Amino acid sequence: MLSLTYRKYSNIKNLTLSFLIISLIFVFTSVPLAKEEYQSSEKKTMPVLKKETSTEENVDNKKAKEKESEKENAGKSAENSEDSENKDTDETVSEKDAKEDKDSAREDIEEALEKFLGKELTEKERELITIWENLLEKGYSVEDIENIITSEIKNITKENKGDFSVSVISQGIEKIIKAQGGLSDLEKALIAAYVTKVLGKFNQGFYSYWVEQAQKKGFNYVKEMLYNHYELESYVEDLIGNINYLDNKYEDNGFISYWAEQAREKGLEYVKQHLGIWKELLPYVEEAEGKQLNLFDPEDSGIVSYWAGEVEKLIDEGTNLEDALENIIKQIQSGTEDPIPDEIKQALIPYVEDLLGVTFDEDNPQHMGFLTYWAEKIINEENTLEEVTTLLGNMADIKPEVEALIGPINFLDDDASDDGFISYWAEQAIDEGIDVIKQKLL
């Protein structure tokens, strides 16, 4: 028992001794490690004390750093300056190229406009270039603009100047105009060019008036009217003197505008010939009337118009212009010397009165002109007196039926279509009888 207890104690003693030894070893080994760990922790958490330096050293170090910083900044500044300079140079070159392109475009447009106007542009007229330049911003090229202006030149110089049925602007340009709606910049530019051609210079007020007219009546109307004004100006000025579009007297403007409208309806070449006839007849008519005619007065201009109509009747019958003028001038010059034999005149007057529905007045040039037309058929032996009076009687008889079909007939105007219609049926009545023709006209 004792041995067992001792042995047990001895074992416990040995175990305790072993534990003590291990503990001592732990203590002796842990202390340096802990110290080392503490020192390491101290290094991390405690501020590091810098070595104190003298004031001079601090100043020198500061200056050195400042110099180094200045040197570095200077380098960066130089780089930035070089980049900026290169950028400015690129922008300058670009701006210079753009300016040269614009100047070149202006020169090309100016040259085209001068060809169109037939003269050098004045300083005032250079406003036209700006108007055309606006088209460049709308996507037109300089070539487009030159082609458009050139097409206008071709239009003016083409043989049939009164024919506006063919567009002078290409189909592509017309589509652009229609797609834009309203009055396009191109149309405004063309109006400005025509205004300058008519006036001989650009005028903002005159231009604005025609732009307004284009907005109301359409671009083609204005373009045609301005073109007719330009083409007819010399013919009109031969009759009424110089036209001043910009003064406060509007009779001359109205006179030429009337004929420009007539040219739209009857053709430009017809109106040119008609005004040429007026020019030839005017001095003889004034001599016969014993006064200078005022062509702004409808009564005075009506006299010239009547005799011009007589010339055109002869032309329609196959007489050439020169012979027709000579014939009518002789009638005008005859004055009181009536070329119509009195027996023919007296025979025709009742029929003329019945047909016209008026009391015949020998001092009325229209009345005399109508009677003379039929008298000459007798004098020239184209028809007998009986044939003429029968025809005039038939015309008077069927007049109500004809007017029911075509409206009122004016035998004294320049429109011969209604005269021709009733004359045809009056001739048919000679062969078929008046009652038969009246029934056909119902």
C-alpha positions as CSV (number, residue, x, y, z in Angstrom):
1,M,0.0,0.0,0.0
2,L,2.8,2.3,0.9
3,S,4.6,1.5,-2.2
4,L,1.6,2.2,-4.2
5,T,1.1,5.5,-2.5
6,Y,4.7,6.5,-2.8
7,R,4.6,5.3,-6.4
8,K,1.6,7.4,-7.0
9,Y,3.1,10.4,-5.2
10,S,6.3,9.8,-6.9
11,N,4.5,9.9,-10.2
12,I,2.6,13.1,-9.2
13,K,5.9,14.6,-8.1
14,N,7.5,13.8,-11.3
15,L,4.6,15.2,-13.2
16,T,4.7,18.4,-11.1
17,L,8.4,18.7,-11.6
18,S,7.9,18.3,-15.3
19,F,5.3,20.9,-15.4
20,L,7.5,23.3,-13.5
21,I,10.4,22.8,-15.8
22,I,8.2,23.4,-18.8
23,S,6.8,26.5,-17.2
24,L,10.3,27.9,-16.6
25,I,11.2,27.2,-20.1
26,F,8.1,29.0,-21.4
27,V,8.9,32.0,-19.1
28,F,12.5,32.3,-20.3
29,T,11.6,31.9,-23.9
30,S,8.5,34.1,-23.8
31,V,10.1,37.2,-22.3
32,P,12.5,37.9,-25.3
33,L,9.6,37.2,-27.7
34,A,7.3,39.5,-25.9
35,K,10.0,42.2,-25.7
36,E,10.6,41.9,-29.4
37,E,6.8,42.1,-30.1
38,Y,6.5,45.1,-27.9
39,Q,9.4,46.8,-29.6
40,S,7.8,46.1,-33.0
41,S,4.5,47.4,-31.8
42,E,6.2,50.5,-30.5
43,K,7.7,51.1,-33.8
44,K,4.3,51.0,-35.5
45,T,2.4,53.1,-33.0
46,M,4.8,55.6,-31.6
47,P,5.8,58.6,-33.7
48,V,9.3,58.5,-35.1
49,L,11.4,61.3,-33.8
50,K,13.2,63.1,-36.6
51,K,16.7,64.1,-36.2
52,E,16.9,67.7,-35.4
53,T,18.6,69.8,-38.1
54,S,19.8,73.3,-38.1
55,T,17.8,76.3,-39.5
56,E,20.2,76.8,-42.4
57,E,19.9,73.2,-43.5
58,N,16.1,73.6,-43.5
59,V,16.2,76.7,-45.6
60,D,18.6,75.1,-48.1
61,N,16.4,72.0,-48.4
62,K,13.3,74.2,-48.9
63,K,15.0,76.2,-51.6
64,A,16.2,73.1,-53.4
65,K,12.7,71.7,-53.4
66,E,11.3,74.9,-54.6
67,K,13.8,75.0,-57.4
68,E,13.1,71.5,-58.3
69,S,9.3,72.2,-58.3
70,E,9.8,75.4,-60.4
71,K,11.9,73.4,-62.9
72,E,9.2,70.7,-63.1
73,N,6.4,73.3,-63.5
74,A,8.4,75.1,-66.2
75,G,8.8,71.9,-68.1
76,K,5.0,71.3,-67.9
77,S,4.2,74.9,-68.9
78,A,6.5,74.6,-71.9
79,E,4.7,71.4,-73.0
80,N,1.3,73.0,-72.5
81,S,2.4,76.2,-74.4
82,E,3.7,74.1,-77.3
83,D,0.4,72.1,-77.4
84,S,-1.6,75.3,-77.3
85,E,0.5,76.9,-80.0
86,N,0.1,73.9,-82.3
87,K,-3.7,74.0,-81.7
88,D,-3.8,77.7,-82.4
89,T,-1.8,77.1,-85.6
90,D,-4.2,74.4,-86.7
91,E,-7.2,76.6,-86.0
92,T,-5.6,79.5,-87.9
93,V,-4.8,77.4,-90.9
94,S,-8.4,76.0,-90.8
95,E,-9.9,79.5,-90.6
96,K,-7.6,80.7,-93.4
97,D,-8.7,77.8,-95.6
98,A,-12.4,78.5,-94.9
99,K,-11.9,82.2,-95.7
100,E,-10.2,81.4,-98.9
101,D,-13.0,79.0,-99.9
102,K,-15.6,81.7,-99.1
103,D,-13.8,84.3,-101.1
104,S,-13.5,81.9,-104.0
105,A,-17.2,81.2,-103.8
106,R,-18.0,84.9,-103.8
107,E,-15.9,85.5,-106.8
108,D,-17.5,82.6,-108.7
109,I,-21.0,83.8,-107.8
110,E,-20.1,87.4,-108.7
111,E,-18.8,86.4,-112.1
112,A,-22.0,84.4,-112.8
113,L,-24.2,87.3,-111.7
114,E,-22.3,89.8,-113.8
115,K,-22.8,87.6,-116.9
116,F,-26.5,87.4,-116.0
117,L,-26.8,91.2,-115.6
118,G,-24.4,92.0,-118.5
119,K,-22.4,94.4,-116.4
120,E,-20.1,94.7,-113.4
121,L,-21.8,94.8,-110.0
122,T,-21.9,98.0,-108.0
123,E,-21.2,98.1,-104.3
124,K,-25.0,98.2,-103.7
125,E,-25.6,95.3,-106.0
126,R,-23.1,93.1,-104.1
127,E,-25.9,92.5,-101.6
128,L,-27.1,90.1,-104.3
129,I,-24.0,87.9,-103.6
130,T,-25.0,87.6,-99.9
131,I,-28.5,86.5,-100.8
132,W,-27.0,83.8,-103.1
133,E,-24.4,82.8,-100.5
134,N,-27.2,81.9,-98.1
135,L,-27.8,79.0,-100.5
136,L,-24.5,77.5,-99.6
137,E,-25.7,77.0,-96.1
138,K,-28.7,75.2,-97.4
139,G,-26.6,72.6,-99.1
140,Y,-26.2,74.0,-102.6
141,S,-22.7,73.9,-104.1
142,V,-21.1,76.8,-106.0
143,E,-21.6,74.7,-109.1
144,D,-25.3,74.4,-108.4
145,I,-25.6,78.2,-108.1
146,E,-23.6,78.9,-111.2
147,N,-25.8,76.4,-113.2
148,I,-29.0,78.0,-111.9
149,I,-27.8,81.5,-112.9
150,T,-26.5,80.2,-116.2
151,S,-29.9,78.6,-117.0
152,E,-31.5,82.1,-116.5
153,I,-29.0,83.5,-119.1
154,K,-30.0,80.7,-121.5
155,N,-33.6,81.5,-120.9
156,I,-33.2,85.2,-121.8
157,T,-31.2,84.4,-125.0
158,K,-33.4,81.5,-126.2
159,E,-35.3,82.1,-129.4
160,N,-38.8,81.7,-128.1
161,K,-38.6,84.2,-125.2
162,G,-42.3,84.1,-124.5
163,D,-42.4,80.4,-123.8
164,F,-42.4,79.8,-120.0
165,S,-43.9,76.3,-120.3
166,V,-40.5,74.8,-119.9
167,S,-38.9,75.3,-116.5
168,V,-35.6,77.1,-116.5
169,I,-34.7,75.5,-113.2
170,S,-33.8,71.8,-113.2
171,Q,-36.3,69.3,-111.9
172,G,-34.1,68.5,-108.9
173,I,-34.1,72.1,-107.8
174,E,-37.9,72.4,-108.4
175,K,-38.4,69.4,-106.1
176,I,-36.3,71.0,-103.4
177,I,-38.3,74.2,-103.7
178,K,-41.6,72.3,-103.4
179,A,-40.4,70.2,-100.5
180,Q,-39.4,73.3,-98.5
181,G,-42.8,74.9,-98.9
182,G,-43.4,78.6,-99.1
183,L,-40.8,80.9,-100.8
184,S,-37.4,79.3,-100.8
185,D,-34.1,81.1,-100.5
186,L,-33.4,80.1,-104.1
187,E,-36.6,81.8,-105.3
188,K,-35.8,84.9,-103.3
189,A,-32.3,85.0,-104.8
190,L,-33.7,84.7,-108.3
191,I,-36.2,87.5,-107.6
192,A,-33.4,89.7,-106.4
193,A,-31.4,89.0,-109.6
194,Y,-34.4,89.8,-111.8
195,V,-35.2,93.0,-109.8
196,T,-31.6,94.1,-110.4
197,K,-31.9,93.3,-114.1
198,V,-35.1,95.3,-114.5
199,L,-33.9,98.3,-112.5
200,G,-30.3,98.2,-113.5
201,K,-29.5,98.2,-109.7
202,F,-30.7,96.4,-106.6
203,N,-33.4,98.1,-104.6
204,Q,-34.7,96.6,-101.3
205,G,-38.1,98.2,-101.5
206,F,-38.8,97.0,-105.1
207,Y,-37.4,93.6,-104.1
208,S,-39.7,93.3,-101.1
209,Y,-42.7,94.2,-103.2
210,W,-42.1,91.4,-105.6
211,V,-41.3,88.9,-102.8
212,E,-44.7,89.8,-101.3
213,Q,-46.3,89.3,-104.7
214,A,-44.6,85.9,-105.0
215,Q,-46.0,84.9,-101.6
216,K,-49.5,85.8,-102.8
217,K,-49.5,84.7,-106.5
218,G,-46.6,82.3,-106.7
219,F,-42.9,82.5,-107.7
220,N,-43.5,81.6,-111.3
221,Y,-45.9,84.5,-111.8
222,V,-43.4,87.0,-110.4
223,K,-40.5,85.6,-112.3
224,E,-42.5,85.8,-115.6
225,M,-43.8,89.3,-114.8
226,L,-40.3,90.6,-114.1
227,Y,-38.9,88.9,-117.2
228,N,-41.7,90.5,-119.3
229,H,-41.0,93.9,-117.7
230,Y,-37.3,93.6,-118.7
231,E,-38.1,92.5,-122.3
232,L,-40.8,95.1,-122.9
233,E,-39.2,98.1,-121.4
234,S,-37.7,99.5,-124.6
235,Y,-41.0,99.0,-126.5
236,V,-43.0,100.8,-123.8
237,E,-40.4,103.6,-123.5
238,D,-40.7,104.2,-127.2
239,L,-44.3,105.2,-126.5
240,I,-44.3,106.9,-123.1
241,G,-40.7,107.9,-122.4
242,N,-38.4,106.7,-119.7
243,I,-39.9,104.5,-116.9
244,N,-39.0,105.3,-113.3
245,Y,-40.1,102.5,-111.1
246,L,-38.9,104.2,-107.9
247,D,-40.7,107.5,-108.0
248,N,-44.2,108.4,-106.7
249,K,-45.8,108.5,-110.1
250,Y,-47.2,105.1,-110.9
251,E,-48.8,105.6,-114.4
252,D,-45.7,104.3,-116.1
253,N,-45.4,101.3,-113.8
254,G,-49.0,100.5,-114.4
255,F,-48.7,100.9,-118.1
256,I,-45.8,98.5,-118.5
257,S,-47.4,96.1,-115.9
258,Y,-50.5,96.0,-118.1
259,W,-48.5,94.9,-121.1
260,A,-46.5,92.4,-119.0
261,E,-49.8,90.8,-118.0
262,Q,-50.9,90.8,-121.7
263,A,-47.7,89.0,-122.6
264,R,-48.5,86.3,-120.1
265,E,-51.9,85.8,-121.7
266,K,-51.1,86.4,-125.4
267,G,-47.4,85.7,-125.7
268,L,-44.4,88.0,-125.4
269,E,-43.7,88.1,-129.1
270,Y,-47.3,89.1,-129.9
271,V,-47.1,92.1,-127.5
272,K,-43.8,93.2,-128.8
273,Q,-45.2,93.3,-132.3
274,H,-48.4,95.0,-131.1
275,L,-46.5,97.8,-129.3
276,G,-44.3,98.1,-132.4
277,I,-47.5,98.8,-134.4
278,W,-48.5,101.4,-131.9
279,K,-45.2,103.1,-132.3
280,E,-45.6,103.3,-136.1
281,L,-49.2,104.5,-136.0
282,L,-48.9,107.0,-133.1
283,P,-47.5,110.0,-135.0
284,Y,-50.1,109.7,-137.7
285,V,-53.0,109.2,-135.3
286,E,-51.8,112.3,-133.3
287,E,-51.6,114.3,-136.5
288,A,-55.1,113.2,-137.5
289,E,-56.5,114.0,-134.0
290,G,-54.7,117.4,-133.9
291,K,-53.2,116.8,-130.5
292,Q,-50.6,114.8,-128.5
293,L,-52.2,111.7,-127.1
294,N,-52.0,110.8,-123.5
295,L,-51.6,107.0,-123.6
296,F,-52.4,106.8,-119.8
297,D,-55.9,108.1,-120.8
298,P,-58.1,105.1,-121.9
299,E,-59.8,107.2,-124.5
300,D,-56.6,108.3,-126.2
301,S,-55.0,104.9,-126.0
302,G,-58.2,103.4,-127.3
303,I,-57.9,105.3,-130.5
304,V,-54.4,103.9,-131.1
305,S,-55.5,100.5,-130.1
306,Y,-58.4,100.6,-132.6
307,W,-56.1,101.4,-135.5
308,A,-53.5,98.8,-134.3
309,G,-56.4,96.3,-134.4
310,E,-57.1,97.2,-138.0
311,V,-53.6,96.5,-138.9
312,E,-53.8,93.1,-137.2
313,K,-57.0,92.3,-139.0
314,L,-55.2,92.7,-142.3
315,I,-52.4,90.5,-141.1
316,D,-54.8,87.8,-140.1
317,E,-56.2,87.9,-143.6
318,G,-52.8,87.3,-145.0
319,T,-51.4,90.8,-145.6
320,N,-47.8,91.2,-144.4
321,L,-47.0,93.6,-141.6
322,E,-45.4,96.3,-143.8
323,D,-48.3,96.4,-146.3
324,A,-50.9,96.3,-143.5
325,L,-49.3,99.3,-141.8
326,E,-49.1,101.2,-145.1
327,N,-52.8,100.5,-145.8
328,I,-54.0,101.7,-142.4
329,I,-51.7,104.7,-142.3
330,K,-53.3,105.9,-145.6
331,Q,-56.7,105.5,-144.0
332,I,-55.6,107.6,-141.1
333,Q,-54.0,110.3,-143.3
334,S,-57.1,110.5,-145.5
335,G,-58.9,112.3,-142.7
336,T,-62.1,113.9,-144.2
337,E,-61.3,112.3,-147.6
338,D,-63.5,109.3,-147.1
339,P,-62.1,106.3,-149.0
340,I,-65.5,104.6,-148.9
341,P,-67.9,105.6,-151.6
342,D,-71.0,107.3,-150.1
343,E,-73.5,104.8,-151.7
344,I,-71.7,101.9,-150.1
345,K,-71.5,103.6,-146.7
346,Q,-75.2,104.6,-146.7
347,A,-76.2,101.1,-147.7
348,L,-74.2,99.5,-144.9
349,I,-75.0,101.8,-142.0
350,P,-78.5,100.4,-141.2
351,Y,-77.1,96.9,-141.1
352,V,-74.2,98.0,-138.9
353,E,-76.6,99.8,-136.5
354,D,-78.8,96.8,-136.3
355,L,-76.0,94.4,-135.6
356,L,-74.1,96.6,-133.1
357,G,-77.3,97.9,-131.5
358,V,-76.1,101.5,-131.7
359,T,-76.7,104.7,-133.6
360,F,-73.8,104.9,-136.1
361,D,-71.3,107.7,-135.4
362,E,-68.9,108.6,-138.2
363,D,-66.6,110.3,-135.6
364,N,-66.3,107.2,-133.6
365,P,-63.2,105.3,-134.9
366,Q,-64.6,102.0,-133.8
367,H,-67.9,102.4,-135.6
368,M,-66.0,103.6,-138.7
369,G,-63.5,100.8,-138.4
370,F,-66.3,98.1,-138.4
371,L,-68.0,99.6,-141.4
372,T,-64.7,100.1,-143.3
373,Y,-63.9,96.4,-142.8
374,W,-67.1,95.3,-144.7
375,A,-66.9,98.2,-147.2
376,E,-63.4,97.1,-148.3
377,K,-64.7,93.6,-149.1
378,I,-67.0,95.3,-151.6
379,I,-64.5,97.8,-152.8
380,N,-61.9,95.1,-153.3
381,E,-64.5,93.0,-155.1
382,E,-64.2,90.1,-152.7
383,N,-68.0,90.2,-152.2
384,T,-70.9,92.1,-153.7
385,L,-72.9,94.6,-151.7
386,E,-75.9,92.2,-151.6
387,E,-73.7,89.4,-150.2
388,V,-72.4,91.6,-147.5
389,T,-75.7,93.0,-146.5
390,T,-77.3,89.6,-146.5
391,L,-74.5,88.3,-144.2
392,L,-74.8,91.2,-141.8
393,G,-78.6,90.7,-141.7
394,N,-78.2,87.0,-140.9
395,M,-75.7,87.9,-138.1
396,A,-78.2,90.3,-136.6
397,D,-81.0,87.6,-136.9
398,I,-79.1,84.8,-135.2
399,K,-77.3,87.0,-132.6
400,P,-79.7,86.1,-129.7
401,E,-79.3,82.3,-130.3
402,V,-75.5,82.6,-130.6
403,E,-75.2,84.7,-127.4
404,A,-77.2,82.2,-125.6
405,L,-74.4,79.7,-126.4
406,I,-71.2,81.7,-126.0
407,G,-72.2,84.8,-124.1
408,P,-72.3,88.5,-125.2
409,I,-70.6,89.3,-128.5
410,N,-68.4,92.4,-128.7
411,F,-67.7,93.2,-132.4
412,L,-65.5,96.2,-131.5
413,D,-62.8,94.5,-129.3
414,D,-59.6,92.8,-130.3
415,D,-61.0,89.3,-129.7
416,A,-62.1,87.9,-133.1
417,S,-63.2,84.5,-131.8
418,D,-66.8,85.5,-131.1
419,D,-67.0,87.4,-134.4
420,G,-65.8,84.3,-136.3
421,F,-68.3,82.0,-134.6
422,I,-71.3,84.1,-135.5
423,S,-70.0,84.8,-139.0
424,Y,-69.7,81.0,-139.6
425,W,-73.4,80.4,-138.8
426,A,-74.5,83.5,-140.7
427,E,-72.8,82.0,-143.8
428,Q,-74.4,78.6,-143.2
429,A,-77.8,80.5,-143.1
430,I,-77.2,81.7,-146.6
431,D,-77.2,78.1,-147.8
432,E,-79.6,76.4,-145.4
433,G,-81.9,79.2,-144.5
434,I,-82.1,81.3,-141.3
435,D,-84.8,79.2,-139.6
436,V,-82.8,76.0,-140.0
437,I,-79.7,77.5,-138.5
438,K,-81.7,79.0,-135.6
439,Q,-83.1,75.6,-134.8
440,K,-79.6,74.1,-134.9
441,L,-78.4,76.7,-132.4
442,L,-81.2,76.0,-129.9
